[in-house]
Structures are given as structure tokens and as C-alpha cells.
Amino acid sequence: MKELRAPAKRRSGFGQSINAYKLPWRLPFFAPDLPTLAETWPDAIVDPWHGFAAPAGTPRAVVERLSGEIQAVLRDPATEQRMHAQVMVPAPMAPDAFAAFVESERRRYGPVIQRANIRPD
């Protein structure tokens, strides 16, 4: 297995070193032989993501238009290539799907944030 510095994380835990992607799927365009974190450390949860949000009360038509334009950019092969170069994989979602995803993330991390007493500055 080759050592990759950018997308790979070397972490110590349970007496072993782990070399793996933090994404939940393999990246055939970058290092197809490097396993995912889930394959190497099944209980780990690392799911980085980025998204766009509009202020509450933004008209639905505006949200749909913005979403359509953003999704078109994310589906553009040139954008995908630039994102792959940064070890990112575009995953465009419709507004309702993204809202459901954000809510699931809130349920996942909310208890952890509360237990750790994390507060925004």
C-alpha cells in the first residue's frame, strides 16, 4: 500500500495504525487500492460535507432556482475534476433531501455536542 499524505489520515488506536480515506467509499480516480475508513475501522464515523443554505423565509422558487444552478455546477465535468483534485466528491441534493440530511446530522451529532458542552463563539 502506498503512503498518501493529502487524503489519508494516520491515526493510532487500539494498538494499530490506520491508513484510510475518511470518505465512506473508495476513490477510483485517486487511490483505488487505499481502503475506506469504514473498511479499516468499521465503528468510525467521519462524514465531511459542505452545503448551501438560504435564510428562513426565502421563497421556494428562489431556493429551487439556486439549487438548480448549484447542482448544474456540481454536475459539470470540469467542476468534478477540480473537486477530485482536492479529494472531494460532489454529491448534489435537492433542497428537501438536503434538509433531511442536515436533520439527520443534527440527530447524529447533537447529543455529542451537548455532552461536550460545545457552544458557538
C-alpha positions in Angstrom: 0.0 0.0 0.0 1.4 3.4 -0.9 1.5 6.2 1.6 -0.7 9.2 0.7 -0.5 12.4 2.7 -3.4 14.5 1.4 -6.5 12.3 1.8 -5.1 9.7 4.2 -5.1 10.0 7.9 -2.7 8.1 10.0 -4.3 7.5 13.4 -3.3 5.4 16.3 -5.9 3.5 18.1 -6.4 0.1 19.6 -2.7 -0.6 19.2 -2.7 -0.3 15.4 -2.0 2.3 12.8 -4.8 3.0 10.3 -4.2 4.3 6.8 -7.5 5.0 5.1 -9.8 7.5 3.4 -12.1 9.4 5.6 -14.8 9.1 2.9 -17.2 6.2 3.2 -16.4 5.0 -0.3 -13.3 4.3 -2.4 -12.0 6.9 -4.7 -11.1 5.2 -8.0 -9.8 8.4 -9.5 -7.2 8.9 -6.8 -6.1 5.7 -5.0 -8.3 2.8 -5.7 -6.3 0.4 -3.6 -6.5 2.5 -0.4 -9.3 1.2 1.8 -12.0 3.4 3.2 -12.1 4.2 6.9 -15.2 2.1 7.2 -13.4 -0.9 5.8 -10.5 -0.4 8.1 -12.2 0.8 11.3 -15.9 0.0 10.9 -17.2 1.9 14.0 -15.6 5.2 13.0 -18.0 7.9 11.8 -16.3 10.6 9.7 -18.6 12.2 7.2 -17.4 15.6 6.0 -19.8 17.6 3.9 -20.5 21.1 2.5 -23.7 22.7 1.7 -25.6 25.9 0.9 -28.4 27.3 3.0 -30.7 30.2 2.4 -32.2 32.4 5.2 -35.5 31.2 6.7 -38.4 32.5 4.7 -36.7 32.6 1.4 -39.3 32.0 -1.3 -39.4 28.4 -2.5 -39.0 29.5 -6.1 -35.7 31.2 -5.2 -34.5 28.2 -3.3 -35.3 25.9 -6.2 -33.6 28.2 -8.7 -30.4 28.4 -6.6 -30.5 24.7 -6.0 -30.8 24.0 -9.8 -27.9 26.3 -10.6 -25.7 24.9 -7.8 -26.5 21.3 -8.9 -25.7 22.1 -12.5 -22.3 23.5 -11.5 -21.6 20.4 -9.3 -22.5 18.1 -12.2 -20.2 19.9 -14.6 -17.2 17.6 -15.6 -14.8 20.5 -15.1 -16.1 21.1 -11.6 -16.0 17.4 -10.8 -12.4 17.2 -12.0 -11.4 20.2 -9.8 -13.1 18.7 -6.8 -11.5 15.3 -7.4 -8.1 17.1 -7.4 -8.9 18.2 -3.9 -10.1 14.7 -2.9 -13.7 15.8 -2.9 -16.7 14.1 -4.5 -19.7 16.3 -5.5 -23.0 14.9 -4.2 -25.7 17.4 -5.2 -29.0 17.1 -3.4 -32.4 18.7 -4.0 -33.5 21.1 -1.2 -35.8 18.7 0.6 -33.2 15.9 0.5 -30.5 18.3 1.8 -32.8 19.5 4.6 -33.5 15.8 5.6 -29.7 15.1 5.5 -28.9 18.1 7.7 -31.6 17.0 10.2 -30.1 13.5 10.3 -26.7 15.1 11.0 -28.2 17.2 13.8 -29.6 14.0 15.4 -26.3 12.2 15.0 -24.0 15.0 16.4 -26.5 16.9 18.7 -26.0 14.6 21.7 -22.2 14.6 21.3 -22.2 18.4 21.1 -24.4 18.7 24.2 -22.3 16.2 26.2 -19.1 18.1 25.3 -20.9 21.4 26.1 -19.8 22.9 22.7 -21.0 26.4 22.2 -20.6 28.8 19.2 -18.5 31.8 19.9 
